[in-house]
Amino acid sequence: MLELIHIDIDNTVAFCVSWKVTEDDMSLVLGRASGKLDQYSESVLFEQIDSIDGVEVTVIIKAFKYLFYAGLLNIKKVAVLTDKKGIESVA
């Protein structure tokens, strides 16, 4: 499950991951990120990982397509907030 987080930084997309990330979840985030790129020359991504139990393969494909569209130079910063449990679940 993925939820958008309100943050008072205009060019930032913030979201929280808990459990499994689906294609619909990623579509929500990437749609918001694309909108930010339409408004600003650079965007910032903030991800809070509470827990993660898997990622659908289509999510990875969507993420690569977005990086191709956006270009790495347009993503100014990426911040990931998690704890030891979150790091272990990703590793």
C-alpha positions as CSV (number, residue, x, y, z in Angstrom):
1,M,0.0,0.0,0.0
2,L,1.2,3.5,-0.8
3,E,-0.2,6.8,0.5
4,L,0.7,10.3,-0.6
5,I,2.0,12.5,2.2
6,H,1.2,16.3,2.2
7,I,4.4,18.3,2.4
8,D,4.8,22.0,2.1
9,I,7.6,22.0,-0.6
10,D,6.1,22.8,-3.9
11,N,8.2,20.6,-6.2
12,T,8.2,17.6,-3.9
13,V,6.2,14.3,-4.1
14,A,6.1,12.6,-0.8
15,F,4.7,9.2,-0.1
16,C,4.7,6.4,2.5
17,V,5.1,2.7,1.7
18,S,3.6,0.0,3.9
19,W,3.3,-3.6,2.8
20,K,3.3,-4.3,-0.9
21,V,3.8,-1.8,-3.7
22,T,1.4,-2.3,-6.7
23,E,1.2,-1.0,-10.2
24,D,-1.7,1.3,-9.2
25,D,0.4,2.6,-6.3
26,M,3.2,3.5,-8.6
27,S,0.9,5.1,-11.1
28,L,-0.4,7.4,-8.4
29,V,3.1,8.5,-7.4
30,L,4.5,8.8,-11.0
31,G,1.4,10.8,-12.1
32,R,2.0,13.2,-9.3
33,A,5.7,13.4,-10.1
34,S,5.0,14.1,-13.8
35,G,2.7,16.9,-12.8
36,K,5.5,18.4,-10.7
37,L,7.9,18.2,-13.6
38,D,5.3,20.1,-15.8
39,Q,5.3,22.9,-13.2
40,Y,8.9,23.0,-12.1
41,S,12.2,22.3,-13.8
42,E,13.4,19.9,-11.0
43,S,11.5,17.6,-8.7
44,V,12.2,16.1,-5.3
45,L,11.0,12.6,-4.2
46,F,10.5,11.8,-0.5
47,E,9.8,8.2,0.4
48,Q,8.9,6.9,3.9
49,I,9.2,3.1,4.2
50,D,7.2,1.8,7.2
51,S,7.3,-1.8,5.9
52,I,7.6,-3.5,2.6
53,D,6.7,-7.0,1.6
54,G,7.3,-7.0,-2.1
55,V,7.1,-5.0,-5.3
56,E,5.2,-6.1,-8.5
57,V,7.4,-6.4,-11.5
58,T,5.3,-3.9,-13.4
59,V,6.2,-1.3,-10.8
60,I,9.9,-1.7,-11.7
61,I,9.0,-1.3,-15.4
62,K,6.9,1.8,-14.7
63,A,9.7,3.3,-12.6
64,F,12.3,2.8,-15.4
65,K,9.9,4.4,-18.0
66,Y,9.4,7.4,-15.7
67,L,13.2,7.8,-15.2
68,F,13.6,7.7,-19.0
69,Y,10.8,10.3,-19.4
70,A,11.9,12.6,-16.6
71,G,15.6,12.2,-17.0
72,L,17.8,11.8,-13.9
73,L,19.0,15.4,-14.2
74,N,15.4,16.7,-13.5
75,I,15.2,14.8,-10.2
76,K,17.1,17.1,-7.8
77,K,17.0,15.0,-4.6
78,V,15.7,11.7,-3.4
79,A,15.2,11.1,0.3
80,V,14.3,7.8,1.9
81,L,13.2,7.6,5.5
82,T,13.1,4.1,7.2
83,D,14.3,2.2,10.2
84,K,16.5,-0.9,10.5
85,K,13.5,-3.1,9.8
86,G,12.8,-1.2,6.6
87,I,16.4,-1.6,5.4
88,E,16.4,-5.3,6.2
89,S,13.2,-5.8,4.2
90,V,14.7,-4.1,1.1
91,A,18.1,-5.8,1.3
